[in-house]
Amino acid sequence: MEFDVAIIGAGPAGLTAAIYSARYGLKTVVFEDPSRISQLALAPFIENYPGYEGTGLDLISKMKDQALKFGAEHKLERVEDVRREGDIFVIKADSGEYKAKAIIIATGGKHRELGIEGEKEFVGRGVSYCAVCDGFFFRGKKVAVIGGGNTALADAIYLKDLGCDVFVIHRRESFRADQALQKQFFDKGIPVLWNTVVERIEGGSKVERIIVKNIQTGEIKEIEVDGVFIAIGIQPQTEIALKLGVEMDSYGYIKVDKRQRTNVEGVFAAGDCCDNPLKQAITACGDGAVAAYSAYEYVTNRFGTK
Ligand code: NAP
């Protein structure tokens, strides 16, 4: 199966690239790894995407429908490898090999881990990285949300609205989340433990308590909790990019120019896996549109118009 453009990743960047690429008349395929979920799909509510207010899942479903409507093919398959054979890229996915003239990497990011004792052990038994997926099980229970960015505050508000007894633990004494979100958060009266880090998560068959330390006073205390939601940011997913010889910045994000071109000819990148300054659905979509345009220029210049 040969495509003009293969897009790896089906978050807002990948799906926007698919919409634009298909509308340029390019034979387009978008790969979605069944074991991964877009960060956007996990957002309990979105209110800074122009013209839209609602859940992240609803927004991403609409994007996918739109991409399919314009003729992009969607493959629910993990891409294991991409290699170059002459002018063509060969993509090794779960069901076999595909060929494409250009590649758009839109692999996004994966939640970061704290790396503390008890974290891995209690995943699915009280430790979660996704309030939207798991919050329901904690209604009426005491939960801690760890982090100080948009995700942590949005998760805390979501959990509070679900009926959880929620509090936030943050390692500094101010949040980095948007001011508008901070206002909503403080209006809810959700308590915060400032300057505090979690040292350990403990329990039996499920989480029962956390051991926290105030990094200013050195005081250590034990807090009984039923759940721990970890929302400390994302790390870029760039395995495929590395295999293609794509250059990264010192933080591990893919280096792109204003046209979303990487250092490898025919390989473009978009969204949270890139070294862009703002990681939002709207900027990921913008990246995706530009990447599709650059891929269109590349394919038509190099291989001729169809
Ligand atoms: P983030 O903005 O990178 O914030 C991560 C937070 O976790 C920071 O407060 C950070 O503390 C803390 N942290 C990091 N490592 C830690 C550690 N080892 N121990 C304790 N705390 C740690 O991540 P995010 O909130 O997931 O957001 C990621 C991107 O998605 C951002 O660009 C965000 O704007 C975007 N986003 C947007 C929306 C929306 O628009 N609706 C919703 C969610 C996310 P410090 O502050 O001390 O560094």
Residues whose N, C-alpha, C, O or C-beta is under 5 A from the ligand:
A	BS01	NAP	F45 I46 N48 L114 G147 G148 G149 N150 T151 A152 R171 R172 R176 A231 I232 G233 I234 K279 Q280
